[in-house]
Amino acid sequence: MIGPCRIGKRPLEKQQAGEAAERERQRGFRLRHATIPVRPLEPALYLVATPIGNLADITLRALETIAGADLLACEDTRVTRVLLDRYGIVNRPVPYHEHNAAEAGSRLLSALAEGKSVALVSDAGTPLVSDPGYRLAQLAIEAGHRVVPIPGPSAPLAALVGSGLPSDTFLFAGFLPVKDKARRERLAELGDAPATLIVFESPHRIATTIAAAAEVLGAERKAAVCRELTKTFEEFRRGTLGELKAFYADTGSVKGEIVLVIGPPEAKPAPQEADIDALLRELSRVMPMGKAATEAARRTGLPRKELYDRLLSLKESNEG
């Protein structure tokens, strides 16, 4: 019978015997019964994607980077420690989050200037997506340091591919405003984009957000509520915004992390010339020509310059 596969150049027994010395000599991580040594990293800021729920979603390259970095920065050391313990990584994480970004960021930039490697991880998913790592990466680039993405798990992409909604064009908008008026205004701004819309939402606001989206974007717009992605109680609830509004109104509070995916608007039929002329005349009665052309462009999707020239011709014909 074939025994378990061992990874590495030395027999398993010698690896175990020299485990303590090996940790001192070189960081690494354990995969089944073997210790995989890591290669030294070139000086750079490495942005490492980590699992959004299921720890098995980590990539080998991410583990090598986390284990081999001279400095490992993270949002919450307690969260990152779970990942490190799972894979036997002995690197020590240091906190970098929105409350200490100025001080901690300065130390990380200094390490880069000294020729060290710095790995940045978020609590879950891809760094810089709705977390404070953006500023650190920006400063590192401005200082001339390499910034290397280590791709992997991403909640927006997992939600998109699991939603069943069009994925050829999409728009990720992060978190919507908390207050209802601002939330509705933001939805109105995003609603006409010819793309699938992806937003993060908290469980205690999902019902009110879906209700607002149904009213602003239309109850027939398709959507999906993606909850606890990759975790034990993962759930995709798909339907129209109207159907989802009714469901969550009856369900009450829900738990877990949520990504809301809203399908793109249906293509509007091309407006008739007579309708365009009527709209331009109506708008020009209550606002200057420039603003009338801008508003008509927003409503029809036609080029503003074309509409302005058309309005100018209408005025000239009326005056003539």
Number of C-alpha atoms within 10 A of each C-alpha: 3 4 5 9 9 15 16 12 10 11 11 15 10 9 17 14 10 11 13 10 11 15 15 9 9 15 23 24 25 16 14 11 13 19 23 17 19 18 14 15 17 15 19 21 26 26 25 26 25 29 21 23 19 13 16 12 14 20 18 11 14 21 22 20 25 31 28 26 26 22 21 24 27 22 25 16 17 13 13 22 17 12 18 20 12 13 19 18 20 18 20 16 21 16 19 25 17 13 11 12 18 13 10 18 21 14 12 25 19 13 18 22 16 10 13 18 23 26 27 30 27 27 20 18 21 26 26 18 15 13 15 17 24 13 15 21 23 12 14 21 13 10 12 11 18 17 17 13 16 19 17 17 21 18 24 27 15 15 24 24 11 16 24 15 20 15 16 7 11 21 18 16 15 16 15 18 15 12 8 13 11 12 18 19 15 15 20 14 10 17 20 16 14 15 19 23 27 24 17 20 22 18 16 13 12 22 23 15 22 26 19 21 23 21 15 15 20 16 19 14 18 23 29 25 21 25 23 18 23 19 13 9 10 13 16 18 13 19 18 17 26 19 18 22 23 13 14 16 15 10 10 11 12 15 11 14 17 23 28 25 27 30 24 24 18 9 8 8 7 9 12 9 9 9 10 18 16 12 18 23 16 12 19 18 10 10 12 10 20 15 15 23 27 17 18 22 18 13 13 16 13 16 13 19 13 12 23 20 13 16 23 15 12 15 14 10 9 8 7 6
